[in-house]
Amino acid sequence: MKLKKTFMSIIVFLILYFSLIYLSKPTGYILDKNWSLSFDNTTKVADLPYYDFPEQSGLAYLRTSFHMPIGDTLVIPKISCYAYKAYINDNLIYQVGDFNNPTANIWNYSHVINLDRRILKDRNELVIEAYLLDDVGMHIPPYIDKRENVTGKISVFNFINNDIHLIMLGISISISIIMIAISMPKISNKSMYFYLGLSSILVALYSFDCLYRISSGDVSTFLTIRKILFSSCYLAGAFQIRGMEKYTGKTWKIRNIILCCIAMAVVILLLSRDFIELRSRINVLNVLMVISPIYSIGLIFHKKISQLYFSTTFVTLTLVYTVLSVIFKAHTPYLLPYGIIVYSLGLNVSLILEFTNIYHEKDEIYLKSITDHLTSAYNRNILEEVHMEANDILILIDVDNLKYYNDTFGHGKGDALLIEIVDIVKNHIRKSDFIIRLGGDEFLIILKSAHEQAAEKIISRIRKEFKLKNSSNKVDISFGILRYQADFEKSYNQVDKIMYKMKTNKKYNEAKME
């Protein structure tokens, strides 16, 4: 089972990776050559894929030239900037974001642009005017193709890169609320559910950085948002460590160092004065996004928690993949958010299922504690749970001649007779009523919100059916009926006297007939 889960996570990882590679692969006329980048009064060659961190914010111009294409659609996939305009032959063909407040979050999205072939020439120039805050780049070369060749592919690409984060975001927040709600009652290890639920909420908050947005307010507001998003990711790691320690019952000494580093990292991020400073710090501090999950993964494998092997292996693959991508500066799909979200969801779903199983086990134990094992009626323990009121009716039942029946037919038949009584009673009372075996051959029926006349009719039907089924066995039932008298012991004693009066009268009549 462990190998199966590990193998499945590898398969899912490879499917996701190769799907994004395939969907992002340029087709048609690929504009991957002769690019230049002009920024801060300097121009240099920009070989695609290209990515860099400028030392200041401002406008940059990416230029290339191309011949007359066959296609009618320009695709600009995953461009790193915060607003841009696209020109062909000095004609504005597309704009994303506001250059007065360049706060669009577009790095994880592919843009599909209709081309007006009337502006095209034998030799054309494409200029992308991009506003930079902290980075600039084109991770995938733009390309021109026929619309029918790109629409479906780009729609799926944008769904996986953007919309699926919204779905995971909703699921993650819902599960987080459940986890925190679980931590509210007085249950053992409640802090574990609280820490992991809070961690999941913070992961969900961080995933907003992967969502496509035309605007994030003004630049100052956007800077604050980015600080919060990345801080939430680091804090999620801290709460996850604490939660996993509670879950596994294991703590490693390095934990305190990691938590201190996370605290300092959050302070350092929040003190960043601009996007350039924030980006330079994130590039160094993002190692914490790897260390925290690795610590939790170590606890999981150390304790051999098999139900988490799928999500743990998946996030491990994304971590290793991300580290290698950074080391070798590979322009490959960014999969770390998927790993973090899958890991968080897998962990929380597993814990919720575990809590549900524990709850059901406790519920079964509780039901056994209030149920008579022979007849499946309630036992007297249920009396502590029943809230009786003045309009409830008590019917006390006692089986006549049960000793004779046991001596004549055997105790097995006597037990079957008691089971039969309970089955008959259940067929004549409501779901809101109770049939309780007080002990031996004595039963108590509690009719909620009933009248004496209704109670008399019910017990008469019960007695009639019981006697009909046992007409030749000399068994009968005696009963007493009483409206509840505000105190159970007092009410029980009174109805017991009424029942025994009936039993005594029957014995007297039988003796008289003899």
C-alpha positions in Angstrom: 0.0 0.0 0.0 2.9 2.4 0.8 4.6 1.7 -2.5 1.3 2.1 -4.3 0.6 5.5 -2.8 4.2 6.6 -3.5 3.9 5.4 -7.1 0.6 7.2 -7.6 2.0 10.5 -6.4 4.9 10.1 -8.8 2.4 9.5 -11.6 0.3 12.5 -10.7 3.4 14.7 -10.5 4.6 13.6 -13.9 1.1 14.0 -15.5 0.9 17.6 -14.1 4.5 18.4 -15.2 4.2 17.1 -18.8 0.7 18.5 -19.1 2.0 22.0 -18.4 5.0 21.4 -20.7 2.7 20.3 -23.5 0.1 23.1 -23.0 2.7 25.8 -22.8 4.8 24.6 -25.8 4.7 27.2 -28.6 3.3 26.2 -32.0 3.0 27.9 -35.4 5.4 30.9 -35.9 7.5 31.0 -32.8 9.0 34.4 -31.9 12.1 33.2 -30.0 14.9 35.0 -31.8 16.2 38.5 -32.2 14.8 39.9 -28.9 16.3 42.9 -27.2 15.6 44.5 -23.8 15.8 48.2 -23.3 15.7 49.4 -19.7 17.3 52.3 -17.8 18.8 53.8 -20.9 20.6 50.6 -21.8 19.8 48.0 -24.5 20.9 44.4 -24.5 20.2 41.1 -26.2 17.5 39.0 -24.4 17.7 35.4 -25.3 14.4 33.7 -24.6 13.4 32.3 -22.2 14.6 35.3 -20.2 14.2 36.3 -16.6 16.1 38.9 -14.4 15.8 41.1 -11.4 16.3 44.8 -12.1 17.8 47.2 -9.6 15.0 49.6 -9.9 11.3 49.8 -11.0 10.3 51.4 -14.3 9.4 50.9 -17.9 11.2 48.3 -20.0 10.8 47.5 -23.8 11.1 44.0 -25.2 11.5 44.1 -29.0 11.7 41.5 -31.8 10.9 41.4 -35.5 9.2 38.8 -37.6 8.0 38.1 -41.1 4.4 37.9 -42.3 2.8 35.0 -40.3 0.1 32.6 -41.4 -1.8 32.6 -38.1 -4.3 35.2 -36.9 -3.6 34.9 -33.1 -0.7 36.1 -31.0 -0.1 34.2 -27.7 2.0 35.8 -25.0 2.5 33.2 -22.3 3.7 33.9 -18.7 5.3 37.3 -18.9 6.8 38.7 -15.7 5.8 42.3 -15.2 2.9 44.2 -13.6 1.3 45.9 -16.7 2.1 45.8 -20.4 1.2 47.1 -23.8 1.8 45.1 -27.0 2.5 47.0 -30.2 2.9 45.7 -33.8 4.3 48.2 -36.2 3.5 51.0 -33.7 -0.1 49.9 -33.4 -1.4 49.1 -30.0 -3.0 45.6 -30.1 -3.3 44.7 -26.5 -3.0 46.1 -22.9 -3.1 44.5 -19.5 -3.1 46.5 -16.3 -2.9 50.2 -15.5 0.4 52.0 -16.0 -0.5 54.6 -13.4 -1.0 51.8 -10.9 1.0 48.8 -12.3 -0.3 46.1 -9.9 -1.6 43.4 -12.3 -0.7 39.8 -11.2 -0.2 38.2 -14.6 3.0 36.1 -14.4 1.1 32.8 -14.3 -1.3 33.4 -17.2 -1.2 33.1 -21.0 -2.7 36.0 -23.1 -4.5 35.3 -26.4 -4.5 38.3 -28.8 -6.4 38.6 -32.1 -4.2 40.0 -34.9 -5.6 42.5 -37.4 -3.8 41.4 -40.5 -4.3 44.8 -42.0 -1.5 46.2 -39.9 0.9 43.4 -40.8 3.7 43.7 -43.3 6.3 41.6 -44.9 8.6 42.6 -42.1 7.0 43.5 -38.7 8.2 44.7 -35.3 6.6 43.5 -32.0 7.2 45.8 -29.0 6.1 44.9 -25.5 6.2 47.9 -23.2 6.3 46.4 -19.7 6.2 48.1 -16.3 8.5 46.4 -13.9 8.4 46.5 -10.1 10.8 43.8 -9.1 11.3 41.4 -12.0 11.1 41.1 -15.8 11.0 38.1 -18.0 9.4 36.0 -20.7 9.5 32.4 -19.6 8.0 31.0 -22.8 8.5 32.6 -26.3 5.4 34.3 -27.8 4.1 32.7 -30.9 1.5 33.3 -33.7 -0.9 30.5 -34.8 -4.4 30.0 -36.0 -7.0 30.6 -33.4 -8.5 27.1 -33.6 -5.0 25.6 -32.8 -4.5 27.6 -29.5 -7.9 28.4 -27.9 -8.5 25.0 -26.3 -4.9 24.5 -25.3 -4.5 27.9 -23.7 -7.9 27.6 -21.9 -6.8 24.4 -20.3 -3.3 25.9 -19.5 -4.9 28.9 -17.8 -7.3 26.6 -15.9 -4.5 24.6 -14.5 -2.3 27.6 -13.7 -5.1 29.9 -12.4 -8.6 28.6 -12.0 -7.6 25.3 -10.2 -6.0 27.5 -7.5 -9.5 29.0 -6.9 -10.9 25.5 -6.5 -8.1 24.4 -4.2 -8.5 27.7 -2.3 -12.2 27.1 -1.6 -11.5 23.5 -0.6 -8.6 24.5 1.6 -10.5 27.2 3.4 -13.5 24.9 4.0 -11.3 22.1 5.4 -9.4 24.7 7.5 -12.7 25.9 9.1 -13.6 22.3 9.8 -10.2 21.7 11.4 -10.5 24.8 13.6 -14.1 23.9 14.5 -12.9 20.4 15.6 -10.4 22.1 17.9 -13.2 24.0 19.8 -14.8 21.2 21.8 -13.1 19.6 24.7 -11.3 16.8 22.8 -7.8 15.4 23.2 -5.0 17.0 21.2 -7.3 19.9 20.1 -4.2 22.1 19.6 -3.1 19.8 16.7 -6.3 20.5 14.8 -6.1 24.2 15.5 -2.4 24.5 14.4 -3.0 22.5 11.2 -6.2 24.3 10.4 -4.6 27.6 10.8 -1.7 26.5 8.6 -4.1 25.5 5.9 -5.8 28.9 5.9 -2.4 30.6 5.6 -1.5 28.3 2.7 -4.7 29.3 1.0 -3.9 32.9 1.6 -0.5 32.5 0.0 -2.1 30.9 -3.1 -3.6 34.3 -4.0 -0.2 35.1 -5.4 -0.8 32.5 -8.1 -4.2 34.0 -9.1 -4.5 36.2 -12.2 -5.6 39.8 -11.4 -5.9 42.9 -13.5 -5.3 45.1 -10.5 -4.3 44.8 -6.9 -5.0 48.4 -5.9 -2.3 51.0 -5.9 1.4 50.2 -5.7 1.6 50.8 -1.9 -1.4 48.5 -1.3 0.1 45.9 -3.6 3.4 46.0 -1.7 1.5 45.4 1.5 -0.4 42.5 -0.1 2.8 40.8 -1.3 4.3 41.1 2.2 1.3 39.5 3.8 1.1 36.7 1.2 4.7 35.6 1.6 4.6 36.1 5.3 1.5 33.9 5.5 3.4 31.1 3.6 6.3 31.2 6.1 3.9 31.3 9.1 2.0 28.4 7.6 5.2 26.4 7.8 5.6 27.3 11.4 2.1 26.2 12.4 2.4 23.1 10.3 5.5 22.1 12.2 3.7 22.6 15.6 0.7 20.7 14.3 2.7 17.8 13.0 4.6 17.6 16.3 1.3 17.3 18.1 0.1 14.7 15.6 3.2 12.5 15.7 4.2 13.1 19.3 7.8 13.7 18.1 9.9 16.9 18.3 13.4 17.4 16.9 15.8 20.0 18.4 16.3 21.8 15.1 12.6 22.9 15.4 13.4 25.9 17.6 16.0 27.2 15.1 13.5 26.9 12.2 10.8 28.7 14.1 13.2 31.5 15.1 14.3 31.8 11.4 10.6 32.0 10.3 9.9 34.7 12.9 12.9 36.8 11.8 12.0 36.2 8.1 8.5 37.6 8.6 9.8 40.7 10.4 12.4 41.2 7.6 9.7 40.9 4.9 7.3 43.3 6.6 10.1 45.9 7.0 10.8 45.9 3.2 10.5 49.4 1.8 9.8 48.7 -1.8 9.4 45.8 -4.3 13.1 45.6 -5.2 14.0 45.2 -1.6 11.2 42.7 -1.0 12.2 40.6 -4.0 15.8 40.4 -3.0 14.8 39.3 0.5 12.3 36.7 -0.8 14.9 35.2 -3.1 17.0 34.4 0.0 14.3 33.6 2.5 12.3 31.3 0.2 14.5 28.5 1.5 12.1 28.5 4.4 9.3 27.4 2.1 11.4 24.2 1.6 12.7 23.6 5.1 9.4 23.7 6.9 7.7 21.0 4.7 10.9 18.9 4.9 10.8 18.9 8.7 7.1 17.8 8.6 7.9 15.2 5.9 10.7 13.8 8.1 8.2 13.4 11.0 5.7 11.6 8.8 8.2 9.1 7.4 9.8 8.7 10.9 6.4 7.7 12.3 5.5 5.8 9.2 2.1 7.5 8.8 1.0 5.6 5.6 -2.2 7.6 4.9 0.0 10.6 4.2 2.5 9.0 1.9 0.7 10.3 -1.2 0.6 14.0 -0.4 4.0 13.8 1.3 5.7 12.2 -1.7 4.0 14.7 -4.0 5.2 17.7 -2.1 8.7 16.2 -1.8 8.8 15.8 -5.6 7.8 19.4 -6.1 10.4 20.6 -3.5 13.2 18.7 -5.1 12.1 19.8 -8.6 11.9 23.5 -7.5 15.3 23.4 -5.9 16.9 21.8 -9.0 15.1 24.4 -11.2 16.6 27.2 -9.2 20.1 25.7 -9.2 20.1 25.1 -12.9 18.1 28.3 -13.7 15.6 26.1 -15.7 12.6 27.8 -17.2 10.1 25.1 -16.3 6.6 25.1 -14.9 6.3 26.4 -11.3 4.9 23.5 -9.3 5.7 24.4 -5.7 2.3 25.9 -5.0 0.6 22.7 -6.1 2.8 20.6 -3.9 2.1 22.8 -0.8 -1.6 22.8 -1.4 -1.9 19.1 -2.1 0.2 18.4 1.0 -1.9 20.7 3.1 -5.2 19.2 1.8 -4.0 15.6 2.1 -2.9 16.2 5.7 -6.1 17.9 6.8 -8.4 15.5 5.0 -6.5 12.6 6.6 -6.9 14.1 10.0 -10.6 14.9 9.5 -11.2 11.3 8.4 -9.3 10.1 11.4 -11.3 12.4 13.7 -14.5 11.1 12.1 -13.5 7.5 12.7 -12.6 8.2 16.3 -16.0 10.0 16.7 -17.9 7.1 15.2 -16.0 4.7 17.5 -16.9 6.8 20.5 -20.5 7.0 19.3 -20.6 3.2 19.0 -19.2 2.8 22.5 -21.8 5.3 23.8 -24.6 3.4 22.0 -23.5 0.1 23.5 -23.4 1.8 27.0 -27.1 2.7 26.7 -28.4 -0.3 24.9 -29.5 -3.6 26.4 -27.4 -6.3 24.6 -30.2 -8.9 24.7 -33.3 -7.0 23.5 -31.8 -3.9 21.8 -34.0 -1.8 24.0 -32.3 1.0 25.9 -31.0 0.2 29.3 -31.4 2.3 32.5 -28.2 4.4 31.6 -30.4 6.2 29.0 -32.4 7.8 31.9 -29.5 10.2 32.5 -29.9 11.4 28.9 -33.7 11.7 28.7 -35.1 15.1 29.6 -38.6 14.3 30.9 -41.3 16.9 31.1 -44.7 17.2 32.7 -46.6 16.2 29.6 -44.7 12.9 29.3 -46.4 9.5 30.1 -44.7 6.6 31.9 -45.8 3.0 31.3 -44.2 0.4 33.4 -44.4 -3.2 32.2 -43.7 -6.5 33.9 -44.0 -9.9 32.4 -46.4 -12.3 34.2 -45.3 -15.9 34.8 -41.9 -15.5 33.2 -40.4 -17.9 35.8 -42.9 -20.6 34.8 -42.1 -19.9 31.1 -38.4 -20.3 31.7 -38.8 -23.5 33.7 -41.1 -25.0 31.1 -39.5 -24.0 27.9 -35.9 -23.0 28.9 -34.2 -19.7 29.4 -33.4 -19.4 25.7 -37.1 -19.3 24.9 -37.5 -16.8 27.8 -34.9 -14.5 26.3 -36.7 -14.8 22.9 -40.0 -13.8 24.7 -38.3 -10.6 26.1 -37.0 -9.7 22.6 -40.5 -10.2 21.2 -42.0 -7.8 23.8 -39.5 -5.1 22.8 -40.2 -5.7 19.0 -43.9 -5.4 19.6 -43.5 -2.2 21.7 -41.3 -0.6 19.0 -44.0 -1.2 16.4 -46.5 0.7 18.5 -44.5 3.8 19.7 -43.0 6.7 17.9 -39.3 7.4 17.2 -39.4 10.1 19.8 -40.5 7.7 22.5 -38.4 5.3 24.5 -38.5 1.6 25.5 -36.1 0.8 28.3 -35.3 -2.5 29.9 -34.9 -1.7 33.6 -33.8 -5.2 34.5 -35.1 -8.8 34.3 -38.6 -8.7 32.9 -39.4 -5.1 33.8 -39.6 -2.5 31.0 -40.4 1.2 31.0 -42.0 3.0 28.1 -41.7 6.8 28.0 -44.2 8.5 25.7 -43.1 12.1 24.9 -45.8 14.7 24.9 -48.7 12.3 25.1 -52.2 11.9 26.8 -53.3 9.2 29.2 -56.0 8.0 26.8 -53.5 7.6 24.0 -51.2 5.7 26.4 -54.0 3.3 27.4 -54.8 2.6 23.7 -51.1 1.9 23.0 -50.5 -0.5 25.9 -53.8 -2.2 25.1 -52.7 -2.9 21.6 -49.3 -4.1 22.8 -50.8 -6.4 25.3 -53.4 -7.8 22.8 -50.6 -8.5 20.3 -48.4 -10.1 22.9 -51.2 -12.4 24.2 -52.3 -13.3 20.7 -48.8 -14.5 19.9 -48.5 -16.4 23.2 -52.1 -17.5 23.9 -51.2 -21.1 25.0 -48.2 -20.2 27.1 -49.9 -18.7 30.2 -47.8 -15.5 29.9 -49.2 -11.9 30.0 -48.1 -8.5 31.0 -49.0 -6.2 33.8 -48.6 -2.5 33.5 -49.1 0.9 35.2 -49.7 4.2 33.5 -48.8 7.6 35.1 -48.1 11.1 33.9 -44.6 12.2 34.9 -44.5 14.0 38.3 -41.4 16.2 38.0 -39.2 13.7 39.8 -38.3 10.4 38.3 -37.8 8.4 41.5 -41.1 9.6 42.8 -42.9 8.9 39.5 -41.3 5.5 39.2 -42.4 4.5 42.7 -46.0 5.6 41.9 -46.3 3.8 38.6 -44.6 0.7 40.1 -47.4 0.6 42.7 -50.1 0.9 40.0 -48.5 -1.9 38.0 -48.2 -4.2 41.0 -51.8 -3.5 41.9 -52.8 -4.8 38.5 -50.5 -7.9 38.9 -52.0 -8.6 42.4 -55.5 -8.3 41.1 -54.8 -10.8 38.4 -53.3 -13.3 40.9 -56.4 -12.8 43.1 -58.8 -13.4 40.2 -56.8 -16.5 39.1 -56.8 -17.9 42.7 -60.5 -17.2 42.9 -61.2 -19.0 39.7 -59.3 -22.1 40.9 
